[in-house]
Amino acid sequence: MEEYPVKFDVVHPEKSSRGVLLLRLFFGWLYVGIPHGICLCGLAIAAMFVQFIAWWAVLFTGKYPLGLFNFMVGFMRWQNRVMGYQSFLTDKYPPFSMK
């Protein structure tokens, strides 16, 4: 059986600084939520259009176009990295990237 092309792994840090966690708790919305939120909001609007186009492509061709698939995977990857950071699952600041 072919391996699925998308995987989700979270490496939880062994030790985290309590001070940094408190700063992230109170100010995370400011330095993570706002800049990433603005970018992800625009990408979410684009993702809705991509899903609509992909639905028609799958309906008529029976295949999900690779470019549209890569865009959706990149968007979800970025969104999950931000949510993982905001949920204190990782200490690594999420990059502004769909890679």
DOSE-24748 format. One record per atom (N, C-alpha, C, O, CB): y, z, x; residue in one letter. Coordinates in nm, 3 decimals. Glycine has a CB too. Layout:
BEGIN
<site v="Y" w="Z" u="X" code="a"/>
...
This chain:
BEGIN
<site v="-0.118" w="0.000" u="0.084" code="m"/>
<site v="0.000" w="0.000" u="0.000" code="m"/>
<site v="0.125" w="0.000" u="0.089" code="m"/>
<site v="0.132" w="0.072" u="0.188" code="m"/>
<site v="0.000" w="0.122" u="-0.096" code="m"/>
<site v="0.222" w="-0.081" u="0.050" code="e"/>
<site v="0.344" w="-0.092" u="0.129" code="e"/>
<site v="0.430" w="0.034" u="0.110" code="e"/>
<site v="0.440" w="0.088" u="0.000" code="e"/>
<site v="0.424" w="-0.218" u="0.088" code="e"/>
<site v="0.490" w="0.078" u="0.220" code="e"/>
<site v="0.573" w="0.199" u="0.216" code="e"/>
<site v="0.706" w="0.168" u="0.147" code="e"/>
<site v="0.764" w="0.061" u="0.167" code="e"/>
<site v="0.598" w="0.253" u="0.359" code="e"/>
<site v="0.753" w="0.263" u="0.066" code="y"/>
<site v="0.878" w="0.245" u="-0.006" code="y"/>
<site v="0.994" w="0.241" u="0.093" code="y"/>
<site v="0.994" w="0.319" u="0.188" code="y"/>
<site v="0.899" w="0.358" u="-0.111" code="y"/>
<site v="1.093" w="0.151" u="0.074" code="p"/>
<site v="1.199" w="0.134" u="0.174" code="p"/>
<site v="1.304" w="0.244" u="0.179" code="p"/>
<site v="1.387" w="0.245" u="0.270" code="p"/>
<site v="1.267" w="0.006" u="0.151" code="p"/>
<site v="1.303" w="0.337" u="0.084" code="v"/>
<site v="1.404" w="0.441" u="0.082" code="v"/>
<site v="1.337" w="0.577" u="0.093" code="v"/>
<site v="1.242" w="0.607" u="0.020" code="v"/>
<site v="1.490" w="0.433" u="-0.048" code="v"/>
<site v="1.386" w="0.659" u="0.187" code="k"/>
<site v="1.333" w="0.795" u="0.207" code="k"/>
<site v="1.450" w="0.892" u="0.201" code="k"/>
<site v="1.564" w="0.856" u="0.232" code="k"/>
<site v="1.256" w="0.808" u="0.342" code="k"/>
<site v="1.421" w="1.015" u="0.162" code="f"/>
<site v="1.524" w="1.119" u="0.155" code="f"/>
<site v="1.472" w="1.241" u="0.229" code="f"/>
<site v="1.379" w="1.307" u="0.183" code="f"/>
<site v="1.560" w="1.154" u="0.007" code="f"/>
<site v="1.532" w="1.272" u="0.344" code="d"/>
<site v="1.496" w="1.388" u="0.423" code="d"/>
<site v="1.621" w="1.469" u="0.451" code="d"/>
<site v="1.726" w="1.415" u="0.483" code="d"/>
<site v="1.426" w="1.346" u="0.555" code="d"/>
<site v="1.607" w="1.600" u="0.440" code="v"/>
<site v="1.717" w="1.691" u="0.473" code="v"/>
<site v="1.665" w="1.789" u="0.578" code="v"/>
<site v="1.568" w="1.860" u="0.555" code="v"/>
<site v="1.770" w="1.767" u="0.346" code="v"/>
<site v="1.733" w="1.790" u="0.693" code="v"/>
<site v="1.698" w="1.885" u="0.798" code="v"/>
<site v="1.791" w="2.005" u="0.783" code="v"/>
<site v="1.910" w="1.997" u="0.813" code="v"/>
<site v="1.710" w="1.820" u="0.942" code="v"/>
<site v="1.736" w="2.114" u="0.736" code="h"/>
<site v="1.816" w="2.235" u="0.713" code="h"/>
<site v="1.841" w="2.305" u="0.846" code="h"/>
<site v="1.747" w="2.324" u="0.924" code="h"/>
<site v="1.745" w="2.331" u="0.613" code="h"/>
<site v="1.966" w="2.344" u="0.874" code="p"/>
<site v="1.995" w="2.413" u="1.001" code="p"/>
<site v="1.927" w="2.550" u="1.006" code="p"/>
<site v="1.918" w="2.619" u="0.905" code="p"/>
<site v="2.147" w="2.428" u="1.020" code="p"/>
<site v="1.881" w="2.587" u="1.124" code="e"/>
<site v="1.815" w="2.716" u="1.140" code="e"/>
<site v="1.914" w="2.831" u="1.124" code="e"/>
<site v="1.881" w="2.935" u="1.067" code="e"/>
<site v="1.747" w="2.724" u="1.276" code="e"/>
<site v="2.036" w="2.812" u="1.176" code="k"/>
<site v="2.135" w="2.918" u="1.170" code="k"/>
<site v="2.271" w="2.857" u="1.140" code="k"/>
<site v="2.309" w="2.755" u="1.198" code="k"/>
<site v="2.138" w="2.998" u="1.303" code="k"/>
<site v="2.344" w="2.920" u="1.050" code="s"/>
<site v="2.478" w="2.875" u="1.016" code="s"/>
<site v="2.576" w="2.990" u="1.031" code="s"/>
<site v="2.542" w="3.106" u="1.006" code="s"/>
<site v="2.482" w="2.817" u="0.872" code="s"/>
<site v="2.698" w="2.958" u="1.071" code="s"/>
<site v="2.802" w="3.058" u="1.085" code="s"/>
<site v="2.853" w="3.100" u="0.947" code="s"/>
<site v="2.886" w="3.015" u="0.865" code="s"/>
<site v="2.917" w="3.005" u="1.173" code="s"/>
<site v="2.860" w="3.229" u="0.923" code="r"/>
<site v="2.908" w="3.278" u="0.793" code="r"/>
<site v="3.054" w="3.244" u="0.771" code="r"/>
<site v="3.096" w="3.214" u="0.659" code="r"/>
<site v="2.888" w="3.429" u="0.782" code="r"/>
<site v="3.132" w="3.248" u="0.877" code="g"/>
<site v="3.274" w="3.213" u="0.866" code="g"/>
<site v="3.293" w="3.069" u="0.825" code="g"/>
<site v="3.375" w="3.038" u="0.737" code="g"/>
<site v="3.345" w="3.239" u="0.997" code="g"/>
<site v="3.219" w="2.979" u="0.888" code="v"/>
<site v="3.228" w="2.837" u="0.854" code="v"/>
<site v="3.181" w="2.815" u="0.711" code="v"/>
<site v="3.239" w="2.734" u="0.639" code="v"/>
<site v="3.145" w="2.751" u="0.953" code="v"/>
<site v="3.076" w="2.884" u="0.669" code="l"/>
<site v="3.027" w="2.870" u="0.532" code="l"/>
<site v="3.132" w="2.916" u="0.431" code="l"/>
<site v="3.148" w="2.853" u="0.326" code="l"/>
<site v="2.898" w="2.949" u="0.514" code="l"/>
<site v="3.202" w="3.024" u="0.461" code="l"/>
<site v="3.308" w="3.070" u="0.371" code="l"/>
<site v="3.423" w="2.969" u="0.364" code="l"/>
<site v="3.477" w="2.943" u="0.256" code="l"/>
<site v="3.360" w="3.206" u="0.416" code="l"/>
<site v="3.460" w="2.914" u="0.479" code="l"/>
<site v="3.566" w="2.812" u="0.478" code="l"/>
<site v="3.523" w="2.689" u="0.398" code="l"/>
<site v="3.602" w="2.634" u="0.322" code="l"/>
<site v="3.601" w="2.770" u="0.622" code="l"/>
<site v="3.397" w="2.648" u="0.415" code="r"/>
<site v="3.347" w="2.534" u="0.339" code="r"/>
<site v="3.342" w="2.565" u="0.190" code="r"/>
<site v="3.367" w="2.477" u="0.108" code="r"/>
<site v="3.208" w="2.493" u="0.389" code="r"/>
<site v="3.311" w="2.688" u="0.156" code="l"/>
<site v="3.303" w="2.728" u="0.015" code="l"/>
<site v="3.440" w="2.719" u="-0.051" code="l"/>
<site v="3.452" w="2.667" u="-0.163" code="l"/>
<site v="3.247" w="2.869" u="0.003" code="l"/>
<site v="3.544" w="2.769" u="0.017" code="f"/>
<site v="3.676" w="2.773" u="-0.044" code="f"/>
<site v="3.759" w="2.646" u="-0.022" code="f"/>
<site v="3.840" w="2.611" u="-0.107" code="f"/>
<site v="3.750" w="2.890" u="0.008" code="f"/>
<site v="3.740" w="2.579" u="0.091" code="f"/>
<site v="3.823" w="2.463" u="0.122" code="f"/>
<site v="3.746" w="2.332" u="0.134" code="f"/>
<site v="3.805" w="2.230" u="0.171" code="f"/>
<site v="3.896" w="2.487" u="0.248" code="f"/>
<site v="3.617" w="2.332" u="0.103" code="g"/>
<site v="3.537" w="2.211" u="0.112" code="g"/>
<site v="3.586" w="2.102" u="0.019" code="g"/>
<site v="3.580" w="1.983" u="0.053" code="g"/>
<site v="3.393" w="2.242" u="0.082" code="g"/>
<site v="3.633" w="2.141" u="-0.097" code="w"/>
<site v="3.684" w="2.042" u="-0.191" code="w"/>
<site v="3.804" w="1.969" u="-0.133" code="w"/>
<site v="3.830" w="1.854" u="-0.167" code="w"/>
<site v="3.722" w="2.108" u="-0.324" code="w"/>
<site v="3.878" w="2.037" u="-0.045" code="l"/>
<site v="4.000" w="1.979" u="0.010" code="l"/>
<site v="3.971" w="1.877" u="0.119" code="l"/>
<site v="4.023" w="1.766" u="0.116" code="l"/>
<site v="4.090" w="2.088" u="0.064" code="l"/>
<site v="3.887" w="1.916" u="0.217" code="y"/>
<site v="3.866" w="1.826" u="0.331" code="y"/>
<site v="3.741" w="1.739" u="0.318" code="y"/>
<site v="3.721" w="1.649" u="0.400" code="y"/>
<site v="3.857" w="1.905" u="0.456" code="y"/>
<site v="3.658" w="1.764" u="0.219" code="v"/>
<site v="3.542" w="1.677" u="0.196" code="v"/>
<site v="3.554" w="1.610" u="0.060" code="v"/>
<site v="3.540" w="1.488" u="0.049" code="v"/>
<site v="3.411" w="1.758" u="0.205" code="v"/>
<site v="3.579" w="1.689" u="-0.041" code="g"/>
<site v="3.579" w="1.637" u="-0.177" code="g"/>
<site v="3.684" w="1.532" u="-0.205" code="g"/>
<site v="3.656" w="1.432" u="-0.270" code="g"/>
<site v="3.598" w="1.748" u="-0.272" code="g"/>
<site v="3.804" w="1.553" u="-0.156" code="i"/>
<site v="3.911" w="1.458" u="-0.185" code="i"/>
<site v="3.893" w="1.325" u="-0.113" code="i"/>
<site v="3.890" w="1.221" u="-0.179" code="i"/>
<site v="4.046" w="1.518" u="-0.148" code="i"/>
<site v="3.879" w="1.322" u="0.020" code="p"/>
<site v="3.868" w="1.190" u="0.085" code="p"/>
<site v="3.739" w="1.116" u="0.049" code="p"/>
<site v="3.741" w="0.996" u="0.021" code="p"/>
<site v="3.875" w="1.207" u="0.235" code="p"/>
<site v="3.628" w="1.187" u="0.050" code="h"/>
<site v="3.502" w="1.121" u="0.015" code="h"/>
<site v="3.500" w="1.089" u="-0.135" code="h"/>
<site v="3.445" w="0.986" u="-0.175" code="h"/>
<site v="3.382" w="1.210" u="0.052" code="h"/>
<site v="3.559" w="1.176" u="-0.216" code="g"/>
<site v="3.563" w="1.152" u="-0.360" code="g"/>
<site v="3.639" w="1.026" u="-0.396" code="g"/>
<site v="3.597" w="0.951" u="-0.484" code="g"/>
<site v="3.624" w="1.270" u="-0.430" code="g"/>
<site v="3.750" w="1.002" u="-0.328" code="i"/>
<site v="3.828" w="0.881" u="-0.355" code="i"/>
<site v="3.748" w="0.756" u="-0.318" code="i"/>
<site v="3.741" w="0.660" u="-0.395" code="i"/>
<site v="3.962" w="0.884" u="-0.276" code="i"/>
<site v="3.687" w="0.759" u="-0.201" code="c"/>
<site v="3.607" w="0.645" u="-0.157" code="c"/>
<site v="3.486" w="0.623" u="-0.248" code="c"/>
<site v="3.457" w="0.510" u="-0.287" code="c"/>
<site v="3.561" w="0.665" u="-0.012" code="c"/>
<site v="3.417" w="0.731" u="-0.281" code="l"/>
<site v="3.297" w="0.720" u="-0.364" code="l"/>
<site v="3.330" w="0.681" u="-0.507" code="l"/>
<site v="3.249" w="0.616" u="-0.574" code="l"/>
<site v="3.220" w="0.850" u="-0.363" code="l"/>
<site v="3.447" w="0.719" u="-0.555" code="c"/>
<site v="3.488" w="0.679" u="-0.689" code="c"/>
<site v="3.506" w="0.527" u="-0.696" code="c"/>
<site v="3.461" w="0.462" u="-0.791" code="c"/>
<site v="3.619" w="0.751" u="-0.729" code="c"/>
<site v="3.571" w="0.470" u="-0.596" code="g"/>
<site v="3.585" w="0.325" u="-0.590" code="g"/>
<site v="3.452" w="0.255" u="-0.576" code="g"/>
<site v="3.427" w="0.152" u="-0.639" code="g"/>
<site v="3.675" w="0.285" u="-0.476" code="g"/>
<site v="3.366" w="0.312" u="-0.493" code="l"/>
<site v="3.233" w="0.252" u="-0.476" code="l"/>
<site v="3.148" w="0.267" u="-0.602" code="l"/>
<site v="3.065" w="0.181" u="-0.630" code="l"/>
<site v="3.161" w="0.316" u="-0.358" code="l"/>
<site v="3.168" w="0.374" u="-0.678" code="a"/>
<site v="3.093" w="0.393" u="-0.803" code="a"/>
<site v="3.131" w="0.286" u="-0.905" code="a"/>
<site v="3.045" w="0.238" u="-0.978" code="a"/>
<site v="3.119" w="0.533" u="-0.861" code="a"/>
<site v="3.257" w="0.250" u="-0.909" code="i"/>
<site v="3.301" w="0.143" u="-0.999" code="i"/>
<site v="3.237" w="0.011" u="-0.956" code="i"/>
<site v="3.189" w="-0.065" u="-1.040" code="i"/>
<site v="3.456" w="0.131" u="-1.000" code="i"/>
<site v="3.238" w="-0.014" u="-0.825" code="a"/>
<site v="3.172" w="-0.136" u="-0.775" code="a"/>
<site v="3.022" w="-0.131" u="-0.802" code="a"/>
<site v="2.962" w="-0.234" u="-0.834" code="a"/>
<site v="3.199" w="-0.152" u="-0.624" code="a"/>
<site v="2.961" w="-0.013" u="-0.790" code="a"/>
<site v="2.817" w="0.000" u="-0.813" code="a"/>
<site v="2.781" w="-0.031" u="-0.958" code="a"/>
<site v="2.674" w="-0.087" u="-0.984" code="a"/>
<site v="2.769" w="0.141" u="-0.777" code="a"/>
<site v="2.868" w="0.002" u="-1.052" code="m"/>
<site v="2.841" w="-0.032" u="-1.192" code="m"/>
<site v="2.836" w="-0.183" u="-1.211" code="m"/>
<site v="2.750" w="-0.234" u="-1.282" code="m"/>
<site v="2.948" w="0.030" u="-1.284" code="m"/>
<site v="2.929" w="-0.253" u="-1.147" code="f"/>
<site v="2.928" w="-0.400" u="-1.157" code="f"/>
<site v="2.805" w="-0.458" u="-1.088" code="f"/>
<site v="2.744" w="-0.553" u="-1.137" code="f"/>
<site v="3.056" w="-0.458" u="-1.095" code="f"/>
<site v="2.769" w="-0.401" u="-0.973" code="v"/>
<site v="2.651" w="-0.448" u="-0.900" code="v"/>
<site v="2.525" w="-0.427" u="-0.984" code="v"/>
<site v="2.439" w="-0.514" u="-0.989" code="v"/>
<site v="2.638" w="-0.375" u="-0.764" code="v"/>
<site v="2.515" w="-0.312" u="-1.049" code="q"/>
<site v="2.398" w="-0.286" u="-1.133" code="q"/>
<site v="2.392" w="-0.384" u="-1.250" code="q"/>
<site v="2.284" w="-0.430" u="-1.286" code="q"/>
<site v="2.401" w="-0.143" u="-1.186" code="q"/>
<site v="2.506" w="-0.414" u="-1.308" code="f"/>
<site v="2.509" w="-0.510" u="-1.419" code="f"/>
<site v="2.464" w="-0.648" u="-1.372" code="f"/>
<site v="2.384" w="-0.714" u="-1.439" code="f"/>
<site v="2.651" w="-0.519" u="-1.478" code="f"/>
<site v="2.515" w="-0.692" u="-1.258" code="i"/>
<site v="2.476" w="-0.823" u="-1.205" code="i"/>
<site v="2.329" w="-0.822" u="-1.165" code="i"/>
<site v="2.258" w="-0.920" u="-1.189" code="i"/>
<site v="2.564" w="-0.860" u="-1.083" code="i"/>
<site v="2.284" w="-0.713" u="-1.104" code="a"/>
<site v="2.144" w="-0.704" u="-1.062" code="a"/>
<site v="2.051" w="-0.705" u="-1.184" code="a"/>
<site v="1.942" w="-0.762" u="-1.177" code="a"/>
<site v="2.121" w="-0.577" u="-0.979" code="a"/>
<site v="2.093" w="-0.644" u="-1.293" code="w"/>
<site v="2.010" w="-0.643" u="-1.414" code="w"/>
<site v="1.986" w="-0.785" u="-1.462" code="w"/>
<site v="1.873" w="-0.821" u="-1.496" code="w"/>
<site v="2.076" w="-0.560" u="-1.525" code="w"/>
<site v="2.091" w="-0.866" u="-1.464" code="w"/>
<site v="2.076" w="-1.005" u="-1.505" code="w"/>
<site v="1.993" w="-1.085" u="-1.404" code="w"/>
<site v="1.912" w="-1.169" u="-1.443" code="w"/>
<site v="2.213" w="-1.071" u="-1.523" code="w"/>
<site v="2.012" w="-1.057" u="-1.277" code="a"/>
<site v="1.933" w="-1.127" u="-1.174" code="a"/>
<site v="1.785" w="-1.094" u="-1.189" code="a"/>
<site v="1.701" w="-1.183" u="-1.177" code="a"/>
<site v="1.982" w="-1.088" u="-1.033" code="a"/>
<site v="1.753" w="-0.969" u="-1.213" code="v"/>
<site v="1.612" w="-0.930" u="-1.231" code="v"/>
<site v="1.558" w="-0.990" u="-1.359" code="v"/>
<site v="1.442" w="-1.033" u="-1.363" code="v"/>
<site v="1.598" w="-0.776" u="-1.233" code="v"/>
<site v="1.638" w="-0.994" u="-1.463" code="l"/>
<site v="1.595" w="-1.050" u="-1.591" code="l"/>
<site v="1.556" w="-1.197" u="-1.577" code="l"/>
<site v="1.455" w="-1.240" u="-1.634" code="l"/>
<site v="1.705" w="-1.035" u="-1.695" code="l"/>
<site v="1.635" w="-1.275" u="-1.502" code="f"/>
<site v="1.608" w="-1.418" u="-1.493" code="f"/>
<site v="1.520" w="-1.458" u="-1.376" code="f"/>
<site v="1.446" w="-1.556" u="-1.386" code="f"/>
<site v="1.737" w="-1.491" u="-1.483" code="f"/>
<site v="1.525" w="-1.386" u="-1.265" code="t"/>
<site v="1.447" w="-1.425" u="-1.147" code="t"/>
<site v="1.325" w="-1.337" u="-1.124" code="t"/>
<site v="1.231" w="-1.379" u="-1.057" code="t"/>
<site v="1.534" w="-1.422" u="-1.025" code="t"/>
<site v="1.326" w="-1.217" u="-1.178" code="g"/>
<site v="1.215" w="-1.125" u="-1.156" code="g"/>
<site v="1.223" w="-1.053" u="-1.023" code="g"/>
<site v="1.130" w="-0.980" u="-0.986" code="g"/>
<site v="1.085" w="-1.198" u="-1.165" code="g"/>
<site v="1.332" w="-1.070" u="-0.949" code="k"/>
<site v="1.350" w="-1.005" u="-0.819" code="k"/>
<site v="1.487" w="-0.940" u="-0.811" code="k"/>
<site v="1.585" w="-0.991" u="-0.866" code="k"/>
<site v="1.333" w="-1.107" u="-0.703" code="k"/>
<site v="1.493" w="-0.827" u="-0.743" code="y"/>
<site v="1.620" w="-0.758" u="-0.719" code="y"/>
<site v="1.680" w="-0.819" u="-0.593" code="y"/>
<site v="1.618" w="-0.812" u="-0.487" code="y"/>
<site v="1.600" w="-0.601" u="-0.704" code="y"/>
<site v="1.798" w="-0.880" u="-0.599" code="p"/>
<site v="1.857" w="-0.942" u="-0.481" code="p"/>
<site v="1.878" w="-0.841" u="-0.368" code="p"/>
<site v="1.925" w="-0.730" u="-0.391" code="p"/>
<site v="1.991" w="-1.007" u="-0.517" code="p"/>
<site v="1.842" w="-0.880" u="-0.246" code="l"/>
<site v="1.844" w="-0.790" u="-0.131" code="l"/>
<site v="1.983" w="-0.737" u="-0.101" code="l"/>
<site v="1.997" w="-0.618" u="-0.070" code="l"/>
<site v="1.790" w="-0.861" u="-0.010" code="l"/>
<site v="2.085" w="-0.819" u="-0.109" code="g"/>
<site v="2.221" w="-0.773" u="-0.081" code="g"/>
<site v="2.268" w="-0.668" u="-0.179" code="g"/>
<site v="2.333" w="-0.570" u="-0.141" code="g"/>
<site v="2.316" w="-0.891" u="-0.084" code="g"/>
<site v="2.235" w="-0.687" u="-0.306" code="l"/>
<site v="2.272" w="-0.589" u="-0.408" code="l"/>
<site v="2.193" w="-0.460" u="-0.388" code="l"/>
<site v="2.246" w="-0.350" u="-0.406" code="l"/>
<site v="2.248" w="-0.646" u="-0.549" code="l"/>
<site v="2.066" w="-0.474" u="-0.351" code="f"/>
<site v="1.983" w="-0.357" u="-0.324" code="f"/>
<site v="2.038" w="-0.277" u="-0.207" code="f"/>
<site v="2.048" w="-0.155" u="-0.214" code="f"/>
<site v="1.838" w="-0.399" u="-0.296" code="f"/>
<site v="2.075" w="-0.346" u="-0.100" code="n"/>
<site v="2.131" w="-0.277" u="0.018" code="n"/>
<site v="2.263" w="-0.207" u="-0.015" code="n"/>
<site v="2.289" w="-0.098" u="0.037" code="n"/>
<site v="2.153" w="-0.378" u="0.132" code="n"/>
<site v="2.346" w="-0.268" u="-0.100" code="f"/>
<site v="2.471" w="-0.203" u="-0.140" code="f"/>
<site v="2.442" w="-0.075" u="-0.217" code="f"/>
<site v="2.504" w="0.029" u="-0.191" code="f"/>
<site v="2.557" w="-0.299" u="-0.225" code="f"/>
<site v="2.350" w="-0.081" u="-0.312" code="m"/>
<site v="2.318" w="0.038" u="-0.394" code="m"/>
<site v="2.255" w="0.148" u="-0.308" code="m"/>
<site v="2.286" w="0.266" u="-0.326" code="m"/>
<site v="2.222" w="-0.001" u="-0.509" code="m"/>
<site v="2.168" w="0.110" u="-0.216" code="v"/>
<site v="2.107" w="0.210" u="-0.127" code="v"/>
<site v="2.213" w="0.275" u="-0.040" code="v"/>
<site v="2.212" w="0.396" u="-0.021" code="v"/>
<site v="1.997" w="0.145" u="-0.040" code="v"/>
<site v="2.306" w="0.196" u="0.014" code="g"/>
<site v="2.413" w="0.250" u="0.097" code="g"/>
<site v="2.503" w="0.344" u="0.019" code="g"/>
<site v="2.541" w="0.449" u="0.069" code="g"/>
<site v="2.496" w="0.138" u="0.156" code="g"/>
<site v="2.536" w="0.306" u="-0.104" code="f"/>
<site v="2.619" w="0.392" u="-0.189" code="f"/>
<site v="2.548" w="0.524" u="-0.217" code="f"/>
<site v="2.609" w="0.630" u="-0.205" code="f"/>
<site v="2.654" w="0.320" u="-0.321" code="f"/>
<site v="2.422" w="0.518" u="-0.255" code="m"/>
<site v="2.347" w="0.641" u="-0.285" code="m"/>
<site v="2.326" w="0.726" u="-0.160" code="m"/>
<site v="2.325" w="0.849" u="-0.168" code="m"/>
<site v="2.212" w="0.607" u="-0.348" code="m"/>
<site v="2.309" w="0.661" u="-0.046" code="r"/>
<site v="2.293" w="0.733" u="0.080" code="r"/>
<site v="2.420" w="0.814" u="0.112" code="r"/>
<site v="2.412" w="0.932" u="0.146" code="r"/>
<site v="2.263" w="0.634" u="0.196" code="r"/>
<site v="2.536" w="0.749" u="0.099" code="w"/>
<site v="2.663" w="0.816" u="0.125" code="w"/>
<site v="2.683" w="0.932" u="0.026" code="w"/>
<site v="2.722" w="1.042" u="0.064" code="w"/>
<site v="2.781" w="0.716" u="0.114" code="w"/>
<site v="2.656" w="0.905" u="-0.101" code="q"/>
<site v="2.673" w="1.006" u="-0.204" code="q"/>
<site v="2.582" w="1.126" u="-0.180" code="q"/>
<site v="2.625" w="1.240" u="-0.197" code="q"/>
<site v="2.646" w="0.945" u="-0.342" code="q"/>
<site v="2.459" w="1.103" u="-0.140" code="n"/>
<site v="2.365" w="1.212" u="-0.115" code="n"/>
<site v="2.401" w="1.291" u="0.010" code="n"/>
<site v="2.380" w="1.413" u="0.015" code="n"/>
<site v="2.223" w="1.158" u="-0.101" code="n"/>
<site v="2.457" w="1.224" u="0.113" code="r"/>
<site v="2.502" w="1.297" u="0.232" code="r"/>
<site v="2.616" w="1.391" u="0.197" code="r"/>
<site v="2.618" w="1.505" u="0.243" code="r"/>
<site v="2.546" w="1.200" u="0.342" code="r"/>
<site v="2.710" w="1.345" u="0.115" code="v"/>
<site v="2.822" w="1.429" u="0.075" code="v"/>
<site v="2.773" w="1.545" u="-0.011" code="v"/>
<site v="2.815" w="1.659" u="0.009" code="v"/>
<site v="2.928" w="1.347" u="-0.003" code="v"/>
<site v="2.684" w="1.518" u="-0.105" code="m"/>
<site v="2.631" w="1.624" u="-0.191" code="m"/>
<site v="2.549" w="1.725" u="-0.110" code="m"/>
<site v="2.554" w="1.845" u="-0.137" code="m"/>
<site v="2.545" w="1.564" u="-0.303" code="m"/>
<site v="2.474" w="1.678" u="-0.011" code="g"/>
<site v="2.398" w="1.769" u="0.074" code="g"/>
<site v="2.489" w="1.860" u="0.156" code="g"/>
<site v="2.460" w="1.978" u="0.174" code="g"/>
<site v="2.309" w="1.690" u="0.167" code="g"/>
<site v="2.599" w="1.804" u="0.204" code="y"/>
<site v="2.695" w="1.884" u="0.280" code="y"/>
<site v="2.765" w="1.985" u="0.189" code="y"/>
<site v="2.781" w="2.101" u="0.225" code="y"/>
<site v="2.799" w="1.794" u="0.350" code="y"/>
<site v="2.806" w="1.940" u="0.071" code="q"/>
<site v="2.873" w="2.029" u="-0.023" code="q"/>
<site v="2.780" w="2.137" u="-0.078" code="q"/>
<site v="2.825" w="2.244" u="-0.118" code="q"/>
<site v="2.932" w="1.948" u="-0.138" code="q"/>
<site v="2.649" w="2.109" u="-0.079" code="s"/>
<site v="2.551" w="2.205" u="-0.129" code="s"/>
<site v="2.497" w="2.296" u="-0.019" code="s"/>
<site v="2.402" w="2.371" u="-0.042" code="s"/>
<site v="2.435" w="2.133" u="-0.196" code="s"/>
<site v="2.556" w="2.289" u="0.099" code="f"/>
<site v="2.519" w="2.372" u="0.215" code="f"/>
<site v="2.376" w="2.345" u="0.263" code="f"/>
<site v="2.312" w="2.434" u="0.320" code="f"/>
<site v="2.533" w="2.520" u="0.180" code="f"/>
<site v="2.326" w="2.224" u="0.242" code="l"/>
<site v="2.193" w="2.189" u="0.291" code="l"/>
<site v="2.197" w="2.147" u="0.437" code="l"/>
<site v="2.095" w="2.155" u="0.506" code="l"/>
<site v="2.133" w="2.077" u="0.208" code="l"/>
<site v="2.312" w="2.104" u="0.484" code="t"/>
<site v="2.326" w="2.062" u="0.623" code="t"/>
<site v="2.466" w="2.100" u="0.673" code="t"/>
<site v="2.558" w="2.118" u="0.594" code="t"/>
<site v="2.302" w="1.909" u="0.637" code="t"/>
<site v="2.479" w="2.113" u="0.803" code="d"/>
<site v="2.608" w="2.144" u="0.864" code="d"/>
<site v="2.677" w="2.021" u="0.920" code="d"/>
<site v="2.790" w="2.030" u="0.968" code="d"/>
<site v="2.590" w="2.247" u="0.973" code="d"/>
<site v="2.611" w="1.907" u="0.916" code="k"/>
<site v="2.668" w="1.785" u="0.971" code="k"/>
<site v="2.764" w="1.721" u="0.870" code="k"/>
<site v="2.725" w="1.689" u="0.758" code="k"/>
<site v="2.556" w="1.685" u="1.011" code="k"/>
<site v="2.891" w="1.703" u="0.913" code="y"/>
<site v="2.991" w="1.643" u="0.825" code="y"/>
<site v="2.950" w="1.500" u="0.793" code="y"/>
<site v="2.915" w="1.424" u="0.884" code="y"/>
<site v="3.132" w="1.647" u="0.890" code="y"/>
<site v="2.954" w="1.461" u="0.665" code="p"/>
<site v="2.908" w="1.326" u="0.628" code="p"/>
<site v="3.005" w="1.218" u="0.678" code="p"/>
<site v="3.126" w="1.230" u="0.662" code="p"/>
<site v="2.893" w="1.315" u="0.476" code="p"/>
<site v="2.950" w="1.113" u="0.739" code="p"/>
<site v="3.037" w="1.005" u="0.788" code="p"/>
<site v="3.084" w="0.917" u="0.672" code="p"/>
<site v="3.020" w="0.912" u="0.567" code="p"/>
<site v="2.964" w="0.919" u="0.893" code="p"/>
<site v="3.196" w="0.849" u="0.693" code="f"/>
<site v="3.245" w="0.752" u="0.596" code="f"/>
<site v="3.173" w="0.620" u="0.620" code="f"/>
<site v="3.231" w="0.525" u="0.673" code="f"/>
<site v="3.401" w="0.734" u="0.606" code="f"/>
<site v="3.048" w="0.615" u="0.582" code="s"/>
<site v="2.966" w="0.498" u="0.611" code="s"/>
<site v="2.855" w="0.485" u="0.508" code="s"/>
<site v="2.805" w="0.583" u="0.455" code="s"/>
<site v="2.907" w="0.508" u="0.752" code="s"/>
<site v="2.819" w="0.361" u="0.481" code="m"/>
<site v="2.707" w="0.335" u="0.391" code="m"/>
<site v="2.577" w="0.313" u="0.468" code="m"/>
<site v="2.475" w="0.278" u="0.410" code="m"/>
<site v="2.737" w="0.214" u="0.302" code="m"/>
<site v="2.582" w="0.331" u="0.598" code="k"/>
<site v="2.462" w="0.311" u="0.680" code="k"/>
<site v="2.378" w="0.435" u="0.686" code="k"/>
<site v="2.273" w="0.435" u="0.751" code="k"/>
<site v="2.498" w="0.269" u="0.820" code="k"/>
